Amino acid sequence: MMKITTLNNQEAEVGNIDVPQLTALGVGPTVQRLFVNSFITDHAGRLIFKFYWDGELKDKEIFGFHTCKLGCSIGIWTSGDQQHPKDIFLFFSAVEAIAYAHLNELKFHFLNNCLFVALGVRPSKYQIDILKNKFGKVRYHTVFGNDILGKIYDCKVSLWLSNKDCSFLLNEESVQVTEISLAENLKSVAIDRHKFSYFSFCRLFGKRPNLKAHKPSKKEYGSFLGYLAQKNQY
């Protein structure tokens, strides 16, 4: 079973927190403090987020003023309550987690019982199974972005949490969702591509919702990081 690396619990003083990349995005000291022990800084000043699997370093997400490399492995990055979280927030990237926390700081009290998890750009059922086995009954939130891929992964994670899976076939008009099962009569529905979402999937496929999918309120932004970066250009 995967051992999720425990983060250093030593908290830095708020007045001493000033990560240039995060400050440039507009991320305040409270959220910087929340995440400061979940990354390191390399010789070039870039933020390095480490992804682990079975206690071994598998990948790194790198974020700097001129660099952005996402994780692409079975490893995961975590930050927050490592022992008894009540809410688990899932992301493609660690930097997206920081952007989301900044923009929703007043909506959620992230200091209490929240765990942030970056799965990389290729989330898998194995990663979700690890979280299920380690933390038991918790509330899951997906924060995968506003594009079609993010919406599909909202559905995939929901299915994986229920020990099920579906294939998602895209064409110009629709998303064809087909159950993956050994049964003969497989459930299959076509959902209008322009109306496709986790909500429409649950309603038309007949699945009970078991997570909350979060999207930027302004649909022109594909991610919370994109919204935050654009917001702080003015």
Secondary structure, 3 states (H helix, E strand, C coil): CCCCCCCCCCCCCHHHCCCHHHHHHCCCHHHHHHHHHHCEECCCCCEEEEEEECCEEEEEEEECCCCEECCCCCCEEEEECCCCCCEEEEECCHHHHHHHHHHCCCCCCCCCCEEEEECCCCCCHHHHHHHHHHHCCCEEEEECCCCHHHHHHHHHHHHHHCCCCEEEEECCCEEEEEECCCCCCCCEEEEEHHHCCHHHHHHHHCCCCCCEECCCCCCCCCCHHHHHHHHCCC
